[in-house]
Amino acid sequence: MNIVTLLPFIVLIGAMFLMTRSAKRKQQAAAQMRNDMQPGTGVRTIGGMYATVKEVNEETVLLDAGPGVELLFAKNSIGAVLSDDEYNRIVHGIEHDLKTDESVVPDDASSLTETDEPSDDASAASDDKPIDLGKKDAADEPADDTEAAAAKAEEEPKKTDGETDAK
């Protein structure tokens, strides 16, 4: 036999070996995680339920799912052992904030610009007036603008049904 004819079979066997090896490694890591469970740690079952480990036996785990709710699960049904921070974030909604020592930045700049000293400057008094940035109504516009618009409309020739705007 030629080595070229055996090459596809060798590659196939090598791929199968690598796939089974990685799957076996994952199974061993999961088994180690389940064996390292301690009472008081938070877990997620393969069904998606979050609970706290109350007691660990040889093949089973007693979980505390809430006040007065104790559930007995097989060890294989534990999907993940969670860290305390992750468990509190998911179950209780408590965020662990690492930036508690930093100063708080305000949402607006008003607290950064205020001074305790009263200002006698006249321009400071004018800053208290609200500024209207909204669109003005047609009734609020001066009469000169409306007359100019009417004059412009009269200058434009009226269009018949055959004419259209090419805008």
C-alpha positions in Angstrom: 0.0 0.0 0.0 1.0 3.5 -0.7 1.3 6.2 2.1 -0.8 8.6 0.0 -3.8 6.2 0.3 -3.4 5.9 4.0 -3.1 9.6 4.6 -6.9 10.4 4.8 -7.4 7.6 7.3 -4.5 8.8 9.5 -5.9 12.4 9.4 -9.4 11.1 10.3 -8.1 9.0 13.3 -6.0 12.0 14.5 -9.1 14.3 14.4 -11.2 11.8 16.3 -8.5 11.5 19.0 -8.2 15.3 19.4 -12.0 15.7 19.7 -12.4 12.9 22.3 -9.4 14.2 24.3 -10.9 17.8 24.6 -14.3 16.3 25.6 -12.6 14.1 28.2 -10.7 17.1 29.6 -14.0 19.1 29.9 -15.7 16.2 31.7 -12.8 16.0 34.2 -12.9 19.8 34.8 -16.7 19.6 35.5 -16.2 16.6 37.9 -13.5 18.5 39.7 -15.7 21.5 40.0 -18.5 19.4 41.5 -16.2 17.7 43.9 -14.8 21.1 45.1 -18.3 22.4 46.1 -18.5 23.6 49.7 -21.6 24.4 51.8 -22.5 28.1 51.4 -21.4 28.5 47.8 -23.8 29.6 45.1 -24.5 27.2 42.2 -26.5 27.1 39.0 -28.2 23.8 38.1 -28.3 22.5 34.5 -32.0 23.6 34.5 -31.1 27.2 35.3 -32.0 27.4 39.0 -29.8 29.4 41.3 -29.4 28.1 44.9 -26.9 27.9 47.7 -25.3 24.6 48.7 -26.4 23.4 52.1 -24.9 20.0 52.2 -22.7 17.9 49.9 -22.9 14.1 49.9 -21.2 11.4 47.8 -23.7 11.4 44.9 -26.2 14.2 45.9 -26.2 17.8 46.9 -28.8 19.5 49.2 -29.6 23.0 47.9 -31.3 25.9 49.7 -33.4 27.6 47.1 -35.1 30.1 49.4 -36.6 30.4 52.9 -37.8 27.0 53.9 -37.1 25.4 50.4 -34.5 22.7 50.4 -34.0 20.6 47.3 -32.0 17.4 46.8 -30.2 17.2 43.5 -27.7 14.8 41.9 -24.2 16.1 41.7 -24.3 15.8 38.0 -27.1 18.3 37.8 -24.9 21.1 39.0 -24.0 23.2 35.9 -21.7 25.8 37.5 -20.3 26.8 40.8 -20.4 30.6 41.1 -18.2 33.0 42.9 -19.8 35.0 45.7 -19.8 38.3 43.7 -21.4 36.6 40.6 -24.0 34.9 42.7 -25.0 38.1 44.5 -25.1 40.0 41.3 -27.4 37.5 39.6 -29.7 36.4 42.5 -29.8 39.6 44.7 -29.0 42.2 42.1 -26.1 43.5 44.2 -23.3 45.0 42.1 -19.8 44.8 43.7 -18.4 48.3 43.1 -14.7 48.5 43.1 -14.7 52.3 42.7 -16.2 53.3 46.0 -13.2 55.4 47.1 -13.3 57.7 44.1 -15.0 61.0 44.2 -18.5 61.2 42.6 -18.8 63.3 39.5 -22.2 65.2 39.3 -24.5 64.7 36.3 -24.6 68.4 35.5 -22.1 71.2 35.7 -24.2 73.5 38.0 -22.5 72.3 41.1 -19.1 72.9 39.6 -19.8 76.5 38.6 -21.7 77.7 41.7 -20.0 80.0 44.2 -21.0 80.9 47.7 -20.2 84.6 47.2 -23.1 86.7 45.9 -22.2 88.5 42.7 -22.9 92.3 42.2 -22.3 92.0 38.5 -25.3 92.9 36.3 -24.5 90.2 33.9 -25.0 87.6 36.6 -28.6 88.7 37.1 -29.2 88.4 33.3 -28.1 84.8 33.4 -31.1 83.8 35.5 -33.5 84.5 32.6 -34.6 81.5 30.6 -33.5 81.3 27.1 -36.1 80.2 24.5 -34.5 78.0 21.9 -37.8 76.7 20.5 -39.4 77.4 17.2 -41.5 80.5 17.1 -45.2 80.3 16.0 -46.4 82.2 13.0 -48.4 84.5 15.3 -45.3 85.5 17.1 -43.4 86.4 13.9 -43.2 90.1 13.0 -45.6 91.4 10.3 -42.6 92.2 8.0 -41.8 88.6 7.6 -45.4 87.5 6.7 -45.7 90.4 4.2 -42.4 89.3 2.6 -43.6 85.7 2.3 -46.9 86.8 0.8 -45.1 89.0 -1.8 -42.8 86.1 -2.7 -45.8 83.8 -3.3 -47.4 86.4 -5.6 -44.3 86.7 -7.7 -44.1 82.9 -8.3 -46.2 81.9 -11.3 -49.1 79.6 -10.5 -48.7 76.1 -11.8 -51.2 74.2 -13.8 -52.0 70.5 -13.5 -49.4 69.6 -16.1 -46.5 71.3 -14.3 -44.8 69.7 -11.2 -42.0 70.5 -9.0 -38.7 68.8 -9.8 -37.5 69.2 -6.3 
